[in-house]
Amino acid sequence: MTQGWCNNIAWNVGLVSAYQYQMAIERYEWNKFCSYKSIVPLIQLTWNMARHVRVTDPKLFAFMK
């Protein structure tokens, strides 16, 4: 008898740029509009970025704010 396991991980990797963040927000809002639960918790991601990432791009700062 063989027993095994499977590990499924979704790697959501993107650049830390204003454009990438804008696209993520638009997709998040579209998914919300379509009643589809997003796998990326954008609000928590934004708070974690605010805590741990030094933001030097004014556009990215404005989108996060």
PDBQT receptor file of N, H, CA, C and O in Angstrom, charges set to zero:
ATOM      1  N   MET A   1       0.846  -1.175   0.000  1.00  0.00    +0.000 N 
ATOM      2  CA  MET A   1       0.000   0.000   0.000  1.00  0.00    +0.000 C 
ATOM      3  C   MET A   1       0.893   1.240   0.000  1.00  0.00    +0.000 C 
ATOM      4  O   MET A   1       1.777   1.377   0.846  1.00  0.00    +0.000 OA
ATOM      5  N   THR A   2       0.662   2.122  -0.935  1.00  0.00    +0.000 N 
ATOM      6  H   THR A   2      -0.056   2.010  -1.622  1.00  0.00    +0.000 HD
ATOM      7  CA  THR A   2       1.460   3.333  -1.049  1.00  0.00    +0.000 C 
ATOM      8  C   THR A   2       0.647   4.524  -0.548  1.00  0.00    +0.000 C 
ATOM      9  O   THR A   2      -0.508   4.724  -0.925  1.00  0.00    +0.000 OA
ATOM     10  N   GLN A   3       1.283   5.292   0.301  1.00  0.00    +0.000 N 
ATOM     11  H   GLN A   3       2.221   5.130   0.607  1.00  0.00    +0.000 HD
ATOM     12  CA  GLN A   3       0.651   6.525   0.766  1.00  0.00    +0.000 C 
ATOM     13  C   GLN A   3       1.537   7.679   0.343  1.00  0.00    +0.000 C 
ATOM     14  O   GLN A   3       2.764   7.589   0.388  1.00  0.00    +0.000 OA
ATOM     15  N   GLY A   4       0.917   8.737  -0.057  1.00  0.00    +0.000 N 
ATOM     16  H   GLY A   4      -0.080   8.811  -0.093  1.00  0.00    +0.000 HD
ATOM     17  CA  GLY A   4       1.679   9.901  -0.495  1.00  0.00    +0.000 C 
ATOM     18  C   GLY A   4       0.925  11.166  -0.143  1.00  0.00    +0.000 C 
ATOM     19  O   GLY A   4      -0.125  11.145   0.498  1.00  0.00    +0.000 OA
ATOM     20  N   TRP A   5       1.491  12.242  -0.579  1.00  0.00    +0.000 N 
ATOM     21  H   TRP A   5       2.345  12.259  -1.100  1.00  0.00    +0.000 HD
ATOM     22  CA  TRP A   5       0.846  13.520  -0.319  1.00  0.00    +0.000 C 
ATOM     23  C   TRP A   5       1.076  14.439  -1.502  1.00  0.00    +0.000 C 
ATOM     24  O   TRP A   5       1.992  14.239  -2.300  1.00  0.00    +0.000 OA
ATOM     25  N   CYS A   6       0.245  15.429  -1.599  1.00  0.00    +0.000 N 
ATOM     26  H   CYS A   6      -0.499  15.592  -0.951  1.00  0.00    +0.000 HD
ATOM     27  CA  CYS A   6       0.346  16.412  -2.662  1.00  0.00    +0.000 C 
ATOM     28  C   CYS A   6       0.285  17.795  -2.036  1.00  0.00    +0.000 C 
ATOM     29  O   CYS A   6      -0.534  18.047  -1.153  1.00  0.00    +0.000 OA
ATOM     30  N   ASN A   7       1.132  18.670  -2.484  1.00  0.00    +0.000 N 
ATOM     31  H   ASN A   7       1.798  18.465  -3.202  1.00  0.00    +0.000 HD
ATOM     32  CA  ASN A   7       1.156  20.030  -1.973  1.00  0.00    +0.000 C 
ATOM     33  C   ASN A   7       0.888  20.968  -3.145  1.00  0.00    +0.000 C 
ATOM     34  O   ASN A   7       1.669  21.023  -4.094  1.00  0.00    +0.000 OA
ATOM     35  N   ASN A   8      -0.213  21.701  -3.077  1.00  0.00    +0.000 N 
ATOM     36  H   ASN A   8      -0.848  21.656  -2.306  1.00  0.00    +0.000 HD
ATOM     37  CA  ASN A   8      -0.594  22.617  -4.142  1.00  0.00    +0.000 C 
ATOM     38  C   ASN A   8      -0.383  24.040  -3.648  1.00  0.00    +0.000 C 
ATOM     39  O   ASN A   8      -1.005  24.457  -2.672  1.00  0.00    +0.000 OA
ATOM     40  N   ILE A   9       0.478  24.780  -4.306  1.00  0.00    +0.000 N 
ATOM     41  H   ILE A   9       0.983  24.442  -5.100  1.00  0.00    +0.000 HD
ATOM     42  CA  ILE A   9       0.788  26.143  -3.899  1.00  0.00    +0.000 C 
ATOM     43  C   ILE A   9       0.554  27.065  -5.084  1.00  0.00    +0.000 C 
ATOM     44  O   ILE A   9       0.989  26.783  -6.201  1.00  0.00    +0.000 OA
ATOM     45  N   ALA A  10      -0.137  28.170  -4.830  1.00  0.00    +0.000 N 
ATOM     46  H   ALA A  10      -0.491  28.399  -3.923  1.00  0.00    +0.000 HD
ATOM     47  CA  ALA A  10      -0.322  29.184  -5.861  1.00  0.00    +0.000 C 
ATOM     48  C   ALA A  10       0.716  30.279  -5.629  1.00  0.00    +0.000 C 
ATOM     49  O   ALA A  10       0.670  30.968  -4.610  1.00  0.00    +0.000 OA
ATOM     50  N   TRP A  11       1.633  30.441  -6.546  1.00  0.00    +0.000 N 
ATOM     51  H   TRP A  11       1.671  29.882  -7.373  1.00  0.00    +0.000 HD
ATOM     52  CA  TRP A  11       2.658  31.470  -6.421  1.00  0.00    +0.000 C 
ATOM     53  C   TRP A  11       2.197  32.693  -7.187  1.00  0.00    +0.000 C 
ATOM     54  O   TRP A  11       2.249  32.732  -8.416  1.00  0.00    +0.000 OA
ATOM     55  N   ASN A  12       1.751  33.682  -6.449  1.00  0.00    +0.000 N 
ATOM     56  H   ASN A  12       1.709  33.650  -5.450  1.00  0.00    +0.000 HD
ATOM     57  CA  ASN A  12       1.307  34.933  -7.051  1.00  0.00    +0.000 C 
ATOM     58  C   ASN A  12       2.444  35.938  -6.929  1.00  0.00    +0.000 C 
ATOM     59  O   ASN A  12       2.589  36.623  -5.917  1.00  0.00    +0.000 OA
ATOM     60  N   VAL A  13       3.239  36.005  -7.978  1.00  0.00    +0.000 N 
ATOM     61  H   VAL A  13       3.121  35.448  -8.800  1.00  0.00    +0.000 HD
ATOM     62  CA  VAL A  13       4.424  36.831  -7.944  1.00  0.00    +0.000 C 
ATOM     63  C   VAL A  13       4.271  37.952  -8.964  1.00  0.00    +0.000 C 
ATOM     64  O   VAL A  13       3.899  37.717 -10.114  1.00  0.00    +0.000 OA
ATOM     65  N   GLY A  14       4.558  39.149  -8.533  1.00  0.00    +0.000 N 
ATOM     66  H   GLY A  14       4.860  39.339  -7.598  1.00  0.00    +0.000 HD
ATOM     67  CA  GLY A  14       4.490  40.278  -9.442  1.00  0.00    +0.000 C 
ATOM     68  C   GLY A  14       5.505  41.321  -9.049  1.00  0.00    +0.000 C 
ATOM     69  O   GLY A  14       6.030  41.311  -7.935  1.00  0.00    +0.000 OA
ATOM     70  N   LEU A  15       5.775  42.210  -9.962  1.00  0.00    +0.000 N 
ATOM     71  H   LEU A  15       5.348  42.218 -10.867  1.00  0.00    +0.000 HD
ATOM     72  CA  LEU A  15       6.691  43.301  -9.673  1.00  0.00    +0.000 C 
ATOM     73  C   LEU A  15       6.062  44.273  -8.695  1.00  0.00    +0.000 C 
ATOM     74  O   LEU A  15       4.839  44.406  -8.643  1.00  0.00    +0.000 OA
ATOM     75  N   VAL A  16       6.879  44.940  -7.933  1.00  0.00    +0.000 N 
ATOM     76  H   VAL A  16       7.872  44.832  -7.974  1.00  0.00    +0.000 HD
ATOM     77  CA  VAL A  16       6.385  45.997  -7.058  1.00  0.00    +0.000 C 
ATOM     78  C   VAL A  16       6.448  47.287  -7.867  1.00  0.00    +0.000 C 
ATOM     79  O   VAL A  16       7.384  48.078  -7.749  1.00  0.00    +0.000 OA
ATOM     80  N   SER A  17       5.421  47.469  -8.691  1.00  0.00    +0.000 N 
ATOM     81  H   SER A  17       4.661  46.826  -8.787  1.00  0.00    +0.000 HD
ATOM     82  CA  SER A  17       5.352  48.672  -9.524  1.00  0.00    +0.000 C 
ATOM     83  C   SER A  17       3.917  49.187  -9.518  1.00  0.00    +0.000 C 
ATOM     84  O   SER A  17       2.980  48.452  -9.206  1.00  0.00    +0.000 OA
ATOM     85  N   ALA A  18       3.765  50.436  -9.861  1.00  0.00    +0.000 N 
ATOM     86  H   ALA A  18       4.527  51.033 -10.114  1.00  0.00    +0.000 HD
ATOM     87  CA  ALA A  18       2.440  51.054  -9.887  1.00  0.00    +0.000 C 
ATOM     88  C   ALA A  18       1.534  50.348 -10.904  1.00  0.00    +0.000 C 
ATOM     89  O   ALA A  18       0.358  50.110 -10.630  1.00  0.00    +0.000 OA
ATOM     90  N   TYR A  19       2.082  50.017 -12.071  1.00  0.00    +0.000 N 
ATOM     91  H   TYR A  19       3.038  50.211 -12.294  1.00  0.00    +0.000 HD
ATOM     92  CA  TYR A  19       1.285  49.356 -13.107  1.00  0.00    +0.000 C 
ATOM     93  C   TYR A  19       0.784  47.996 -12.638  1.00  0.00    +0.000 C 
ATOM     94  O   TYR A  19      -0.391  47.672 -12.807  1.00  0.00    +0.000 OA
ATOM     95  N   GLN A  20       1.672  47.201 -12.050  1.00  0.00    +0.000 N 
ATOM     96  H   GLN A  20       2.627  47.464 -11.913  1.00  0.00    +0.000 HD
ATOM     97  CA  GLN A  20       1.300  45.861 -11.578  1.00  0.00    +0.000 C 
ATOM     98  C   GLN A  20       0.251  45.956 -10.476  1.00  0.00    +0.000 C 
ATOM     99  O   GLN A  20      -0.696  45.170 -10.442  1.00  0.00    +0.000 OA
ATOM    100  N   TYR A  21       0.423  46.916  -9.583  1.00  0.00    +0.000 N 
ATOM    101  H   TYR A  21       1.193  47.554  -9.611  1.00  0.00    +0.000 HD
ATOM    102  CA  TYR A  21      -0.530  47.091  -8.489  1.00  0.00    +0.000 C 
ATOM    103  C   TYR A  21      -1.883  47.566  -9.019  1.00  0.00    +0.000 C 
ATOM    104  O   TYR A  21      -2.929  47.120  -8.546  1.00  0.00    +0.000 OA
ATOM    105  N   GLN A  22      -1.864  48.466  -9.994  1.00  0.00    +0.000 N 
ATOM    106  H   GLN A  22      -1.015  48.829 -10.378  1.00  0.00    +0.000 HD
ATOM    107  CA  GLN A  22      -3.106  48.941 -10.607  1.00  0.00    +0.000 C 
ATOM    108  C   GLN A  22      -3.855  47.779 -11.257  1.00  0.00    +0.000 C 
ATOM    109  O   GLN A  22      -5.071  47.662 -11.101  1.00  0.00    +0.000 OA
ATOM    110  N   MET A  23      -3.147  46.931 -11.975  1.00  0.00    +0.000 N 
ATOM    111  H   MET A  23      -2.160  47.026 -12.101  1.00  0.00    +0.000 HD
ATOM    112  CA  MET A  23      -3.782  45.775 -12.612  1.00  0.00    +0.000 C 
ATOM    113  C   MET A  23      -4.365  44.824 -11.561  1.00  0.00    +0.000 C 
ATOM    114  O   MET A  23      -5.444  44.266 -11.757  1.00  0.00    +0.000 OA
ATOM    115  N   ALA A  24      -3.656  44.646 -10.462  1.00  0.00    +0.000 N 
ATOM    116  H   ALA A  24      -2.779  45.100 -10.303  1.00  0.00    +0.000 HD
ATOM    117  CA  ALA A  24      -4.155  43.780  -9.388  1.00  0.00    +0.000 C 
ATOM    118  C   ALA A  24      -5.430  44.349  -8.781  1.00  0.00    +0.000 C 
ATOM    119  O   ALA A  24      -6.368  43.606  -8.493  1.00  0.00    +0.000 OA
ATOM    120  N   ILE A  25      -5.468  45.664  -8.586  1.00  0.00    +0.000 N 
ATOM    121  H   ILE A  25      -4.706  46.267  -8.820  1.00  0.00    +0.000 HD
ATOM    122  CA  ILE A  25      -6.666  46.305  -8.044  1.00  0.00    +0.000 C 
ATOM    123  C   ILE A  25      -7.841  46.146  -9.004  1.00  0.00    +0.000 C 
ATOM    124  O   ILE A  25      -8.950  45.815  -8.585  1.00  0.00    +0.000 OA
ATOM    125  N   GLU A  26      -7.598  46.381 -10.284  1.00  0.00    +0.000 N 
ATOM    126  H   GLU A  26      -6.697  46.649 -10.625  1.00  0.00    +0.000 HD
ATOM    127  CA  GLU A  26      -8.676  46.258 -11.270  1.00  0.00    +0.000 C 
ATOM    128  C   GLU A  26      -9.221  44.837 -11.318  1.00  0.00    +0.000 C 
ATOM    129  O   GLU A  26     -10.435  44.643 -11.385  1.00  0.00    +0.000 OA
ATOM    130  N   ARG A  27      -8.341  43.846 -11.284  1.00  0.00    +0.000 N 
ATOM    131  H   ARG A  27      -7.355  44.004 -11.229  1.00  0.00    +0.000 HD
ATOM    132  CA  ARG A  27      -8.789  42.447 -11.298  1.00  0.00    +0.000 C 
ATOM    133  C   ARG A  27      -9.541  42.110 -10.016  1.00  0.00    +0.000 C 
ATOM    134  O   ARG A  27     -10.549  41.404 -10.052  1.00  0.00    +0.000 OA
ATOM    135  N   TYR A  28      -9.053  42.613  -8.883  1.00  0.00    +0.000 N 
ATOM    136  H   TYR A  28      -8.234  43.187  -8.854  1.00  0.00    +0.000 HD
ATOM    137  CA  TYR A  28      -9.714  42.386  -7.593  1.00  0.00    +0.000 C 
ATOM    138  C   TYR A  28     -11.124  42.961  -7.624  1.00  0.00    +0.000 C 
ATOM    139  O   TYR A  28     -12.067  42.300  -7.188  1.00  0.00    +0.000 OA
ATOM    140  N   GLU A  29     -11.283  44.178  -8.131  1.00  0.00    +0.000 N 
ATOM    141  H   GLU A  29     -10.518  44.715  -8.485  1.00  0.00    +0.000 HD
ATOM    142  CA  GLU A  29     -12.602  44.810  -8.207  1.00  0.00    +0.000 C 
ATOM    143  C   GLU A  29     -13.521  44.076  -9.181  1.00  0.00    +0.000 C 
ATOM    144  O   GLU A  29     -14.715  43.929  -8.920  1.00  0.00    +0.000 OA
ATOM    145  N   TRP A  30     -12.965  43.613 -10.311  1.00  0.00    +0.000 N 
ATOM    146  H   TRP A  30     -11.995  43.732 -10.523  1.00  0.00    +0.000 HD
ATOM    147  CA  TRP A  30     -13.769  42.864 -11.271  1.00  0.00    +0.000 C 
ATOM    148  C   TRP A  30     -14.245  41.552 -10.660  1.00  0.00    +0.000 C 
ATOM    149  O   TRP A  30     -15.410  41.183 -10.810  1.00  0.00    +0.000 OA
ATOM    150  N   ASN A  31     -13.356  40.848  -9.974  1.00  0.00    +0.000 N 
ATOM    151  H   ASN A  31     -12.409  41.148  -9.852  1.00  0.00    +0.000 HD
ATOM    152  CA  ASN A  31     -13.740  39.599  -9.319  1.00  0.00    +0.000 C 
ATOM    153  C   ASN A  31     -14.815  39.835  -8.265  1.00  0.00    +0.000 C 
ATOM    154  O   ASN A  31     -15.745  39.042  -8.123  1.00  0.00    +0.000 OA
ATOM    155  N   LYS A  32     -14.678  40.933  -7.528  1.00  0.00    +0.000 N 
ATOM    156  H   LYS A  32     -13.922  41.578  -7.642  1.00  0.00    +0.000 HD
ATOM    157  CA  LYS A  32     -15.672  41.291  -6.519  1.00  0.00    +0.000 C 
ATOM    158  C   LYS A  32     -17.028  41.571  -7.180  1.00  0.00    +0.000 C 
ATOM    159  O   LYS A  32     -18.069  41.147  -6.678  1.00  0.00    +0.000 OA
ATOM    160  N   PHE A  33     -17.004  42.283  -8.303  1.00  0.00    +0.000 N 
ATOM    161  H   PHE A  33     -16.158  42.627  -8.711  1.00  0.00    +0.000 HD
ATOM    162  CA  PHE A  33     -18.218  42.592  -9.054  1.00  0.00    +0.000 C 
ATOM    163  C   PHE A  33     -18.904  41.320  -9.545  1.00  0.00    +0.000 C 
ATOM    164  O   PHE A  33     -20.132  41.229  -9.545  1.00  0.00    +0.000 OA
ATOM    165  N   CYS A  34     -18.105  40.341  -9.963  1.00  0.00    +0.000 N 
ATOM    166  H   CYS A  34     -17.107  40.416  -9.963  1.00  0.00    +0.000 HD
ATOM    167  CA  CYS A  34     -18.642  39.076 -10.488  1.00  0.00    +0.000 C 
ATOM    168  C   CYS A  34     -18.922  38.055  -9.389  1.00  0.00    +0.000 C 
ATOM    169  O   CYS A  34     -19.230  36.900  -9.685  1.00  0.00    +0.000 OA
ATOM    170  N   SER A  35     -18.822  38.461  -8.140  1.00  0.00    +0.000 N 
ATOM    171  H   SER A  35     -18.572  39.399  -7.900  1.00  0.00    +0.000 HD
ATOM    172  CA  SER A  35     -19.044  37.586  -6.981  1.00  0.00    +0.000 C 
ATOM    173  C   SER A  35     -18.105  36.389  -6.980  1.00  0.00    +0.000 C 
ATOM    174  O   SER A  35     -18.499  35.281  -6.616  1.00  0.00    +0.000 OA
ATOM    175  N   TYR A  36     -16.867  36.618  -7.387  1.00  0.00    +0.000 N 
ATOM    176  H   TYR A  36     -16.547  37.518  -7.683  1.00  0.00    +0.000 HD
ATOM    177  CA  TYR A  36     -15.844  35.577  -7.380  1.00  0.00    +0.000 C 
ATOM    178  C   TYR A  36     -14.825  35.922  -6.307  1.00  0.00    +0.000 C 
ATOM    179  O   TYR A  36     -14.278  37.024  -6.278  1.00  0.00    +0.000 OA
ATOM    180  N   LYS A  37     -14.583  34.963  -5.427  1.00  0.00    +0.000 N 
ATOM    181  H   LYS A  37     -15.028  34.068  -5.450  1.00  0.00    +0.000 HD
ATOM    182  CA  LYS A  37     -13.640  35.216  -4.341  1.00  0.00    +0.000 C 
ATOM    183  C   LYS A  37     -12.208  35.138  -4.877  1.00  0.00    +0.000 C 
ATOM    184  O   LYS A  37     -11.775  34.119  -5.415  1.00  0.00    +0.000 OA
ATOM    185  N   SER A  38     -11.505  36.233  -4.714  1.00  0.00    +0.000 N 
ATOM    186  H   SER A  38     -11.857  37.061  -4.277  1.00  0.00    +0.000 HD
ATOM    187  CA  SER A  38     -10.123  36.309  -5.179  1.00  0.00    +0.000 C 
ATOM    188  C   SER A  38      -9.215  35.483  -4.284  1.00  0.00    +0.000 C 
ATOM    189  O   SER A  38      -9.435  35.416  -3.074  1.00  0.00    +0.000 OA
ATOM    190  N   ILE A  39      -8.190  34.850  -4.865  1.00  0.00    +0.000 N 
ATOM    191  H   ILE A  39      -8.011  34.905  -5.847  1.00  0.00    +0.000 HD
ATOM    192  CA  ILE A  39      -7.265  34.070  -4.052  1.00  0.00    +0.000 C 
ATOM    193  C   ILE A  39      -6.170  34.953  -3.444  1.00  0.00    +0.000 C 
ATOM    194  O   ILE A  39      -5.412  34.507  -2.583  1.00  0.00    +0.000 OA
ATOM    195  N   VAL A  40      -6.096  36.210  -3.900  1.00  0.00    +0.000 N 
ATOM    196  H   VAL A  40      -6.713  36.572  -4.599  1.00  0.00    +0.000 HD
ATOM    197  CA  VAL A  40      -5.109  37.144  -3.349  1.00  0.00    +0.000 C 
ATOM    198  C   VAL A  40      -5.842  38.137  -2.452  1.00  0.00    +0.000 C 
ATOM    199  O   VAL A  40      -6.655  38.924  -2.937  1.00  0.00    +0.000 OA
ATOM    200  N   PRO A  41      -5.562  38.110  -1.156  1.00  0.00    +0.000 N 
ATOM    201  CA  PRO A  41      -6.212  39.070  -0.251  1.00  0.00    +0.000 C 
ATOM    202  C   PRO A  41      -5.543  40.438  -0.405  1.00  0.00    +0.000 C 
ATOM    203  O   PRO A  41      -4.570  40.737   0.287  1.00  0.00    +0.000 OA
ATOM    204  N   LEU A  42      -6.060  41.256  -1.303  1.00  0.00    +0.000 N 
ATOM    205  H   LEU A  42      -6.850  41.013  -1.865  1.00  0.00    +0.000 HD
ATOM    206  CA  LEU A  42      -5.400  42.504  -1.686  1.00  0.00    +0.000 C 
ATOM    207  C   LEU A  42      -5.316  43.509  -0.541  1.00  0.00    +0.000 C 
ATOM    208  O   LEU A  42      -4.343  44.257  -0.447  1.00  0.00    +0.000 OA
ATOM    209  N   ILE A  43      -6.311  43.536   0.320  1.00  0.00    +0.000 N 
ATOM    210  H   ILE A  43      -7.102  42.928   0.244  1.00  0.00    +0.000 HD
ATOM    211  CA  ILE A  43      -6.266  44.481   1.440  1.00  0.00    +0.000 C 
ATOM    212  C   ILE A  43      -5.127  44.113   2.393  1.00  0.00    +0.000 C 
ATOM    213  O   ILE A  43      -4.357  44.980   2.808  1.00  0.00    +0.000 OA
ATOM    214  N   GLN A  44      -5.023  42.832   2.736  1.00  0.00    +0.000 N 
ATOM    215  H   GLN A  44      -5.649  42.128   2.399  1.00  0.00    +0.000 HD
ATOM    216  CA  GLN A  44      -3.932  42.394   3.607  1.00  0.00    +0.000 C 
ATOM    217  C   GLN A  44      -2.578  42.557   2.925  1.00  0.00    +0.000 C 
ATOM    218  O   GLN A  44      -1.590  42.907   3.570  1.00  0.00    +0.000 OA
ATOM    219  N   LEU A  45      -2.538  42.303   1.631  1.00  0.00    +0.000 N 
ATOM    220  H   LEU A  45      -3.341  42.018   1.108  1.00  0.00    +0.000 HD
ATOM    221  CA  LEU A  45      -1.302  42.478   0.881  1.00  0.00    +0.000 C 
ATOM    222  C   LEU A  45      -0.853  43.939   0.923  1.00  0.00    +0.000 C 
ATOM    223  O   LEU A  45       0.332  44.227   1.092  1.00  0.00    +0.000 OA
ATOM    224  N   THR A  46      -1.805  44.851   0.770  1.00  0.00    +0.000 N 
ATOM    225  H   THR A  46      -2.767  44.616   0.634  1.00  0.00    +0.000 HD
ATOM    226  CA  THR A  46      -1.484  46.277   0.797  1.00  0.00    +0.000 C 
ATOM    227  C   THR A  46      -0.938  46.683   2.163  1.00  0.00    +0.000 C 
ATOM    228  O   THR A  46       0.054  47.406   2.243  1.00  0.00    +0.000 OA
ATOM    229  N   TRP A  47      -1.574  46.227   3.230  1.00  0.00    +0.000 N 
ATOM    230  H   TRP A  47      -2.381  45.639   3.166  1.00  0.00    +0.000 HD
ATOM    231  CA  TRP A  47      -1.080  46.554   4.572  1.00  0.00    +0.000 C 
ATOM    232  C   TRP A  47       0.316  45.987   4.804  1.00  0.00    +0.000 C 
ATOM    233  O   TRP A  47       1.167  46.651   5.396  1.00  0.00    +0.000 OA
ATOM    234  N   ASN A  48       0.555  44.761   4.339  1.00  0.00    +0.000 N 
ATOM    235  H   ASN A  48      -0.136  44.221   3.858  1.00  0.00    +0.000 HD
ATOM    236  CA  ASN A  48       1.895  44.167   4.486  1.00  0.00    +0.000 C 
ATOM    237  C   ASN A  48       2.932  44.921   3.665  1.00  0.00    +0.000 C 
ATOM    238  O   ASN A  48       4.069  45.093   4.105  1.00  0.00    +0.000 OA
ATOM    239  N   MET A  49       2.549  45.369   2.479  1.00  0.00    +0.000 N 
ATOM    240  H   MET A  49       1.625  45.229   2.122  1.00  0.00    +0.000 HD
ATOM    241  CA  MET A  49       3.473  46.171   1.671  1.00  0.00    +0.000 C 
ATOM    242  C   MET A  49       3.779  47.486   2.377  1.00  0.00    +0.000 C 
ATOM    243  O   MET A  49       4.926  47.933   2.386  1.00  0.00    +0.000 OA
ATOM    244  N   ALA A  50       2.760  48.108   2.970  1.00  0.00    +0.000 N 
ATOM    245  H   ALA A  50       1.829  47.745   2.963  1.00  0.00    +0.000 HD
ATOM    246  CA  ALA A  50       2.971  49.372   3.684  1.00  0.00    +0.000 C 
ATOM    247  C   ALA A  50       3.923  49.182   4.864  1.00  0.00    +0.000 C 
ATOM    248  O   ALA A  50       4.722  50.068   5.169  1.00  0.00    +0.000 OA
ATOM    249  N   ARG A  51       3.839  48.042   5.518  1.00  0.00    +0.000 N 
ATOM    250  H   ARG A  51       3.191  47.323   5.271  1.00  0.00    +0.000 HD
ATOM    251  CA  ARG A  51       4.693  47.779   6.675  1.00  0.00    +0.000 C 
ATOM    252  C   ARG A  51       6.126  47.407   6.300  1.00  0.00    +0.000 C 
ATOM    253  O   ARG A  51       7.073  47.803   6.980  1.00  0.00    +0.000 OA
ATOM    254  N   HIS A  52       6.284  46.640   5.211  1.00  0.00    +0.000 N 
ATOM    255  H   HIS A  52       5.515  46.318   4.658  1.00  0.00    +0.000 HD
ATOM    256  CA  HIS A  52       7.572  45.990   4.962  1.00  0.00    +0.000 C 
ATOM    257  C   HIS A  52       8.320  46.444   3.712  1.00  0.00    +0.000 C 
ATOM    258  O   HIS A  52       9.484  46.083   3.536  1.00  0.00    +0.000 OA
ATOM    259  N   VAL A  53       7.687  47.218   2.846  1.00  0.00    +0.000 N 
ATOM    260  H   VAL A  53       6.742  47.511   2.989  1.00  0.00    +0.000 HD
ATOM    261  CA  VAL A  53       8.325  47.599   1.588  1.00  0.00    +0.000 C 
ATOM    262  C   VAL A  53       8.542  49.109   1.581  1.00  0.00    +0.000 C 
ATOM    263  O   VAL A  53       7.631  49.878   1.887  1.00  0.00    +0.000 OA
ATOM    264  N   ARG A  54       9.728  49.513   1.236  1.00  0.00    +0.000 N 
ATOM    265  H   ARG A  54      10.468  48.888   0.987  1.00  0.00    +0.000 HD
ATOM    266  CA  ARG A  54       9.997  50.949   1.087  1.00  0.00    +0.000 C 
ATOM    267  C   ARG A  54       9.500  51.383  -0.284  1.00  0.00    +0.000 C 
ATOM    268  O   ARG A  54      10.040  50.974  -1.312  1.00  0.00    +0.000 OA
ATOM    269  N   VAL A  55       8.475  52.209  -0.287  1.00  0.00    +0.000 N 
ATOM    270  H   VAL A  55       8.037  52.541   0.548  1.00  0.00    +0.000 HD
ATOM    271  CA  VAL A  55       7.850  52.651  -1.536  1.00  0.00    +0.000 C 
ATOM    272  C   VAL A  55       8.453  53.990  -1.934  1.00  0.00    +0.000 C 
ATOM    273  O   VAL A  55       8.319  54.980  -1.215  1.00  0.00    +0.000 OA
ATOM    274  N   THR A  56       9.116  54.011  -3.083  1.00  0.00    +0.000 N 
ATOM    275  H   THR A  56       9.224  53.207  -3.666  1.00  0.00    +0.000 HD
ATOM    276  CA  THR A  56       9.725  55.244  -3.580  1.00  0.00    +0.000 C 
ATOM    277  C   THR A  56       8.988  55.805  -4.789  1.00  0.00    +0.000 C 
ATOM    278  O   THR A  56       9.208  56.955  -5.171  1.00  0.00    +0.000 OA
ATOM    279  N   ASP A  57       8.116  55.003  -5.391  1.00  0.00    +0.000 N 
ATOM    280  H   ASP A  57       7.937  54.070  -5.080  1.00  0.00    +0.000 HD
ATOM    281  CA  ASP A  57       7.363  55.438  -6.572  1.00  0.00    +0.000 C 
ATOM    282  C   ASP A  57       6.109  56.189  -6.119  1.00  0.00    +0.000 C 
ATOM    283  O   ASP A  57       5.268  55.609  -5.432  1.00  0.00    +0.000 OA
ATOM    284  N   PRO A  58       5.966  57.461  -6.487  1.00  0.00    +0.000 N 
ATOM    285  CA  PRO A  58       4.788  58.236  -6.055  1.00  0.00    +0.000 C 
ATOM    286  C   PRO A  58       3.461  57.651  -6.550  1.00  0.00    +0.000 C 
ATOM    287  O   PRO A  58       2.454  57.725  -5.846  1.00  0.00    +0.000 OA
ATOM    288  N   LYS A  59       3.452  57.073  -7.752  1.00  0.00    +0.000 N 
ATOM    289  H   LYS A  59       4.270  57.013  -8.324  1.00  0.00    +0.000 HD
ATOM    290  CA  LYS A  59       2.214  56.488  -8.279  1.00  0.00    +0.000 C 
ATOM    291  C   LYS A  59       1.800  55.278  -7.453  1.00  0.00    +0.000 C 
ATOM    292  O   LYS A  59       0.628  55.129  -7.107  1.00  0.00    +0.000 OA
ATOM    293  N   LEU A  60       2.762  54.415  -7.138  1.00  0.00    +0.000 N 
ATOM    294  H   LEU A  60       3.714  54.537  -7.420  1.00  0.00    +0.000 HD
ATOM    295  CA  LEU A  60       2.468  53.239  -6.319  1.00  0.00    +0.000 C 
ATOM    296  C   LEU A  60       1.978  53.678  -4.943  1.00  0.00    +0.000 C 
ATOM    297  O   LEU A  60       1.035  53.095  -4.407  1.00  0.00    +0.000 OA
ATOM    298  N   PHE A  61       2.596  54.681  -4.377  1.00  0.00    +0.000 N 
ATOM    299  H   PHE A  61       3.362  55.155  -4.812  1.00  0.00    +0.000 HD
ATOM    300  CA  PHE A  61       2.160  55.194  -3.084  1.00  0.00    +0.000 C 
ATOM    301  C   PHE A  61       0.716  55.679  -3.149  1.00  0.00    +0.000 C 
ATOM    302  O   PHE A  61      -0.074  55.411  -2.244  1.00  0.00    +0.000 OA
ATOM    303  N   ALA A  62       0.371  56.394  -4.220  1.00  0.00    +0.000 N 
ATOM    304  H   ALA A  62       1.012  56.612  -4.955  1.00  0.00    +0.000 HD
ATOM    305  CA  ALA A  62      -0.988  56.909  -4.383  1.00  0.00    +0.000 C 
ATOM    306  C   ALA A  62      -2.000  55.772  -4.524  1.00  0.00    +0.000 C 
ATOM    307  O   ALA A  62      -3.084  55.840  -3.945  1.00  0.00    +0.000 OA
ATOM    308  N   PHE A  63      -1.663  54.731  -5.284  1.00  0.00    +0.000 N 
ATOM    309  H   PHE A  63      -0.783  54.675  -5.754  1.00  0.00    +0.000 HD
ATOM    310  CA  PHE A  63      -2.561  53.588  -5.433  1.00  0.00    +0.000 C 
ATOM    311  C   PHE A  63      -2.754  52.869  -4.104  1.00  0.00    +0.000 C 
ATOM    312  O   PHE A  63      -3.868  52.466  -3.768  1.00  0.00    +0.000 OA
ATOM    313  N   MET A  64      -1.681  52.711  -3.356  1.00  0.00    +0.000 N 
ATOM    314  H   MET A  64      -0.777  53.038  -3.629  1.00  0.00    +0.000 HD
ATOM    315  CA  MET A  64      -1.777  52.025  -2.067  1.00  0.00    +0.000 C 
ATOM    316  C   MET A  64      -2.591  52.828  -1.074  1.00  0.00    +0.000 C 
ATOM    317  O   MET A  64      -3.339  52.271  -0.270  1.00  0.00    +0.000 OA
ATOM    318  N   LYS A  65      -2.441  54.144  -1.136  1.00  0.00    +0.000 N 
ATOM    319  H   LYS A  65      -1.834  54.596  -1.789  1.00  0.00    +0.000 HD
ATOM    320  CA  LYS A  65      -3.164  55.013  -0.211  1.00  0.00    +0.000 C 
ATOM    321  C   LYS A  65      -4.653  54.963  -0.500  1.00  0.00    +0.000 C 
ATOM    322  O   LYS A  65      -5.436  55.631   0.176  1.00  0.00    +0.000 OA
TER     323      LYS A  65
